[in-house]
Amino acid sequence: LDKNKLFTLNFSATQEIDRIQQTHITEIASLKTEISTLKTENAELKSIIDKLKTANSFEEFKNSL
């Protein structure tokens, strides 16, 4: 066995794994931000729907916004 070749191959493979992992970390952070944004938007829309359900007139609904 050529230990230098094995070391080089192992080092290259470790670098590639690290690159993939860093990409995944970035993607996960982006998805977490997107999920947070969607949760906020969902809460806002639920609030508007609740106001729409309880309003007795369009004018009352408009004023509640």
ChimeraX attribute file (.defattr): number of C-alpha atoms within 10 A of each C-alpha:
attribute: neighborCount
match mode: 1-to-1
recipient: residues
	/A:1	5
	/A:2	6
	/A:3	8
	/A:4	9
	/A:5	10
	/A:6	11
	/A:7	11
	/A:8	11
	/A:9	12
	/A:10	12
	/A:11	12
	/A:12	12
	/A:13	12
	/A:14	12
	/A:15	12
	/A:16	12
	/A:17	12
	/A:18	12
	/A:19	12
	/A:20	11
	/A:21	12
	/A:22	12
	/A:23	11
	/A:24	12
	/A:25	12
	/A:26	11
	/A:27	12
	/A:28	12
	/A:29	11
	/A:30	12
	/A:31	12
	/A:32	12
	/A:33	12
	/A:34	12
	/A:35	12
	/A:36	12
	/A:37	12
	/A:38	12
	/A:39	12
	/A:40	12
	/A:41	12
	/A:42	12
	/A:43	12
	/A:44	12
	/A:45	12
	/A:46	12
	/A:47	13
	/A:48	14
	/A:49	13
	/A:50	12
	/A:51	16
	/A:52	17
	/A:53	11
	/A:54	10
	/A:55	15
	/A:56	10
	/A:57	11
	/A:58	10
	/A:59	9
	/A:60	13
	/A:61	17
	/A:62	11
	/A:63	9
	/A:64	11
	/A:65	9
